[in-house]
């Protein structure tokens, strides 16, 4: 069930996720479909969801403009393979599709004094490379270990500096991989836009 397909400027990634009660058996799990569309930047800006490189929110299910929904449904019917075209047709018709801007943030710091950032607040990568949630878990684990060793409030800045030393390089590598994957996809999409 996990697939990656390209058509025109678009990329479709499909993969199974657990069902509503955590089921993973065939017929009980759900399917996630991610349709990368590099052509909607203006829509996201006009909706106030993307301000420069700052994400302000996502287009909620049911808010995708009707003309875009119809255009995407037509493209899906003509170009995506079965069963993805049928699943996308149902999702677009039901208004179950949402739009999320993708930006990346490569940190230069994770801590300063008595403050620290972790997870998506500290570093953001495209879902194209995956692993964002895992990176956040590693951040929390490292932060907990660093703070566990702080015996007094005065030791917190040093503990947070230790957390930063443990996690900054990994965060930078993850976002760098994301930047490379995004650049490769956008170059691929630009080359296929007319097809």
N, C-alpha and C positions, 0 to 999 in steps of 0.2 A: 503493500500500500504506500510506501514512501517513494515518491517520484519527484523528479525535477524535469520540467519541460519548458522549451522556449518556442515562442511564436511571435513573429513581428518584433516589436520592441519589448514584449512582455516576457516575464518569467513566472511560471506557476510551480509552487512547491507544495506537495501534499504529504501528510504524515498522520499516522494514527495517534490519538490522545485518549486517555481514560474516559470512560462514560461518566454519567452524572454521579454515580456512587463508587467511582474508582475502578469499574470493571475494565479489563483489558482483553477479554476473550473476543474472538471474531463474532460480530453481530451484536456485541454489547458495548464496544468502544465507539468513539466518535472519530470523525476525520476532520482534520484541520486543513484548509486550503488557503495558501497565501499567494496572492496575485500581485506581483511587483509591477507597478505602472509608473514609469518615469515621466509621464506626460501630464500629471495633475498638480504640478507645483502652483500654477495660477489659481486653481480652484481652492487649494489649501490656504493660500495667501488671502484670497477674497473672503473666505469663511473665517478668517482671523485665527486659524489654527497653526500657521507657520509665519513667524515674524523673523525674517532673515534666516538664521540657523537655529532659532529658538522655537521649540514645539510648545504650543499653548493648549493643545488638546487634539482630539480625534473626531472625525465625522461619525456620529453615532449611527447604529443600525436604523434604517428607515429614513435617514437624512440625505443619503446619496441622491443627487439631483436625477430626476426621471430621465432626462435626455442622456446622461452619462450611463445610467443603469441600462437603458435600451441599447446603447452603442456597445457596451461591454457584453451584454447578453447576445447580441448579434455576432460579435467577434468570437465569443465562447462557442456558439453553435457551429460556426464555420471553421474554427481553427484548433480548439482544444480537443484532445482525444477523449473518447468515451472511457470510463464513466464520469470523468471530470466535467465535461461539458454539461451533462445532465444535472450533476450536483450544483454547478455554478448557476445554471438556469433556475433551479429551484430556489437557491439562496438569493439570487438577484430579484426574482419575482416576489419572494416573501419579505424582501427588505431586510434580510439578515446579514447584509454586507456592511462593514464599516471601513472607513479609510483612516489610516494612521500615517502621518509624516514620519520619515526616517531621517534622523540626523545622527551625527557621531560627535562624541566629546572625548578628547584625549587629555587626561589630567596632567598637571605638572606638580601637583601636591595632593595629598589626601588628608593631611592634618596640619593644624597651626595652633600652637598653644594648647588650649583646653577644648578645642573643637576638631571633629573629624567627620569625614564623609565616607559613605560605603555604598556599594551597589550602584544602581542607576543614578543616584545623586552624585556619585564620585566619578563615574565613567560610563559612557553610553556607546554601544556598538550596534550596528545593523543586525536585525534578526537573520540576515543572510548567513552570518557565520555561526549563529547559535551560541550557546554557552553563557549568555548574559546572566541568567538566574544562578548558574553554577558559580560564576565569578562573584556575584553578590554573596553567596553562601561562604565562599572562601574568605571574603572580606570580613564577614561577621565572625567567622571562626578565628581569624587572626586578631581581630579587634578584641574579642573576648579573652583570648590568651594574653594579649598585651596588657589589658586592664586587670586581669587576674593577678598579675605580678606587681601591680601598683599598690603598695602598702599604705599609702597616705595620699590625701588630695594633692600635696605638693609633687607627687611622683607621676601625676597624670600626664603632663606635657611630655615627659620622657617616654612614657608608655605609648602615647599616641605617635610619637616619632618612631618608635619601634614598629608599630603597626604599619606606618607609611613605608618604612624600609622593607618590610615583609611583602607588601602588596603592590606598591607603585609600579615596579617593572612588569609584573604580570598584567596589570591593567593596561599599561601602555602597549604591550605586545598584543593583547586582545583587540584593542581599538585600531592598532596598526594593521592587523589582519583584516579587520572590518573595512578600513579605508581601501585596502588593496582589492578586496572582493567587490566592494561597491564600484570602484573605478573600472574593474574588469567587466562587471555587469553593464555599466553605463556605456562603455566602449562597444560591447557586444550589442546592446540595445540600439545604439546609434547606427551601427552597421546593418542592422536588420530592420530598421524603422520602415523602410520602403517596401519590404517584402510582404 
